[in-house]
Amino acid sequence: MKKVTTVCLQDMKKRGEKIAVLTAYDALFARLEDQAGVDIILVGDSAAMVVAGGSSTLTATMEQMLYHVQCVSRGVQRALLVADMPFLSFQITPEQAVANAGRFLAEAGAEAVKLEGGRPIIEAVKRLVDVGIPVMGHLGLTPQSINKFGGWEVRAREKSEAKALLDDAKALQDAGAFAIVLEKIPSPLAAEVTRSITIPTIGIGSGPECDGQVLVNYDMLGLYEQFNLRFVRKYRRLAEEVGGAVKEYIRDVKNGSFPSADESYEK
C-alpha cells in the first residue's frame, strides 16, 4: 500500500475521499491499525488518561510521549505518524516548540506533530513549518485547556466563539498547517470550517461533514470505560472479552486444568 503523506491527505480532500484516523500508543496496536489501512496514526497525549490512568491529558510529559511515539513508530509502515505535543512543550516560545517537535521526528520517528490552539500559537506553527516539521492543528474542545473551559462541553456554540474558531482555522492554514482536528463543536460549524479552508479537517464529535474522523482506539474498541461519550461508536466490546478471558484463565489455574500435558514439557 502506498505510503500516506501530507500531500496525499490534500489530494484526498480534493477528491472527496474521507480520511480515517486512530490513536495508538504501542507497537502492537500500531501494527494492527497500519495493516488494516488506517490513513493517520496519532500518538495522542490521551495516553495520560487511557494508558496511565490520569483524569486529563495535562500530566503527559515529553519523555512519556517520546517513549510512546518510539513504540508506535516500530509498528507503522504505511500510515502518516503524528505525535501529539504535550502541555507546555510548545506554548512558551517558538524556539521551545521547534526543539521539542524536532525530538519527535529525530529521536522517535514521528512524521508530523499536532498542536492545540489557534492564533496564540501561530508563531510556533510558522517556525515549525519553516524548519520542515509538518503541523496538524487542533481547535474546539482542546483538552489541554480543560481547566480554562471548566468541563468537557461542546465548544463554539456562541456566535463569537464560532467566529473566533473559524478565524483560527484560517490562521492555521495560512501558517502552513496541513490539517486541523475539530473536536466537539456543532456540526454546522464544522461543515462551514471544512468548506472555508483548503486543508483537511479531522472531526471528533463534530459531525459527518469533516474531511476525516479520529477516535481514540481504546474507545472505539470498547476497552476504555471511564467515559461514555456520545460521539464514540464502539465497534467491539473488548473490555468484556478481556474480562471474560481473564476469569477463564483464573478458573483453569485454580482447578488445575492449566497447564495440560500438551502445554507442558516432559524433557
N, C-alpha and C positions, 0 to 999 in steps of 0.2 A: 504494500500500500504506500502511496505517495506521502512523503513527509509533509506535515502541516506546518506552514509558516505564517507570519503576519500578512504576507502578500496573498496567500491562499484564502485567509479569512476575508480580506477585502473583496476578492473575487466571489466568494460565497454570498456575501451581501448583495453584490451587483446582480447575481443570477437568482437570488431569492432562495438559496439553499440554507436551511436552518443549521445553526452551529450547536453541537452538543458538548457540554462542559460538565465535568465531575471533579470533585476533590479527591485527593489521595494523600496518604501520609506515610506509606511504606512501599517497599518494592513489590510485595505480593499483590496488593490491590492495584498498584500502578500497572503492573504487567497484565493483569486480567482486563482492566479497563482499556489499555492500549490495544491489546489483541482483539478486543471486541469492536474497536473502531471509533472510540471517542475522539473528538477533534482537539480539545484542550484539556489538560490535566492541571488543575490548580492546587498547589500545596497551600491550603488556607491556614491563616492563623486561628481558624476554628479548631485546630489541633489542641489549643489550650483548653477547649471545652470537651470535645468528643474523645480525645486521646488522654489528656492529662487530668480531666475531671473538674476543670475550673468552671466558674459561673459566668465568665465573659472571656473575650479574646485578649483582654488587656495584659494578661500575665505572660503572653508569648514573648520570648526573648529572641535576639538574633541568633544565639548559639543553638537554641532549640529548633528554630526554623531552618537554619543551615543543615542541621542533622536530618530533619525530615526531608528536605529537598534533596540531599545527597542520597538518601534511601530511595526516594521516588525515581530519581534520575536513572538508577540502575535497572528500573523496570520499564522505561519508556524508550520506544524507538520511533513511533510514528507521530504521536500527539505533540502539540506545542506545550512545553512545560513552563508554567508561570508560577513564580514564587510570590507569596503574599509578604509584603514588608510590614513587620510588626510595629506596634505603637512606639513612638519616639525614635524610630530608626530613620525617619526621613523628614520629620516636621520641623526640626530645629534650624538647619541650614541646608541649602542646595549641595554644599560640599559634603556634608554628612550623608545626604541621600545618595550621592554618587559613590562614596566609599562603601557604604553598606550594600547598595544594589550590586556594585561590582563584585562583591564577595559571593553573592548568589550565583552569578554567572561563572566567575573564575574558579571558585572553590567547590561549588555544589552542583554545577551542571544545569542550572536554570537557563531558559532562553528568553525570558522576559520577567518583569516584575509588575505587581499590582499595588497601587497606592490609593488609599481612601482620601476623598476630599476633592474640592473644586478649586476656585480661584486662589485661596490662600496658599496652595501648594504648586501653583503654576510654574514658578521659577524653578522649583526642584524638577518638575516634569521636563521642562525645556532643557535643563542641564543634562539630565539622564539621556534624553533623545540625542542631544548634541554629541555625547561621547559614545553613542552607539548602543544604548541599552533600551530595548523596546519597553513601552509603558502601557499598561492597562489601567484605566481609571475606575473609580467606584463611587457612585453617588446614590442619594436616597437615604435609606437606613444604613448608616456606616457604623458598624459595631464598635469601632474604637472610640466613637463619640457617645456611647450609650449613657454615660453619666451626665452629659450635657442634655441629651434628649429626655432622660428620665424614664425610659421604658422602650419597649420593642414595637411600638405602634407604627402604623403606616405613616410615611412621611409625605410632605408636599401636597397635602390636601388643600391648604390655603393658597390663594392665588399668588401671594407674594413669595412664598417658598417655592411654588411651582415655577414661577418665572425665574427665580434665582437658580433653580436646578437646571433649567434649560440653558441659561446663560453659562453656567458652569460646564455643561456638556459641550457647548460650542467652544469655550475657552480651552478645554482639554483637547479637543480636536485640533484647534489652532496651534496648541503647544506641541503637537506631534504624537499624541496617544493613538494607539492602533485599535483600541476597543474600549468600551465602558460598561461596567457592570451597573445595572439599575436594580437596587434592592428595595422591595416592599414600598412601591409607590403606586398610585392609581393607574389602572390600565390605560385610560385615555391619555394621560400624561406620558407614559412610557411609549405609546404609539406616536405621539407628537415628537418626542425626542428622537425616536428612531427615524422618522421622516425628515427631521430637520438637520441631521448630520450625515456625513458620508462614511463614517467608520461604524463598525458593527456595535450593536447594543446586546448585552447578555443579561437577560432578566432572571430575577429570583423573587418570586412573589409579586411580579409586576405585569402579569398578563401575557397573552399569546402573541402580541404584535412585535415583540423584540426580535432581533435577528437570530438570537440563540437563547438557550436556557442553561442555568447551572444549578446543581443541587449538591449538598454535602452527601458523599457516598454512604456514610453510615445512616443518614436519614432515609434515603431512597431504598436502602436495603432493609430498613426496619430494625437496625441494630441499636440506634441511639434513641432511648425512650424518655429522656428527661423533658423534652418538649414535644408537643403535638401540634405541629404547625399546619395551618390551613393550606398553604401552597405546596406542601410536600406530598407527592404521590409515592406511596410505599409499594414498590414493585415486588418486594418479598417481605416476609416476617421472620427475619433471621434470628432475632433475639429469642423467639420461641423455639426455633430449630436448635440453636446453640444450647439453650437451657435444657431442652429435652435430651440432647446428646450427652451433656454432662451428667444428667441424672441417670441415664442408662449406664454410662461408664462407672459411676459410683456404685450402682447396684451390682454390676458384674464383678467389681473388685471386692465388694463386701461379701458376696455369696461364693466367691472363689472360682467363678466361671471364666474370669480373665486373669492371666493368660491361659489359653488352652494348650494342649500338647502341640498343635500345629503352630502355635505362636511362641514356642519355646525351643531351645537348642539342647540336644542330648550330648553333643560333644563340642 
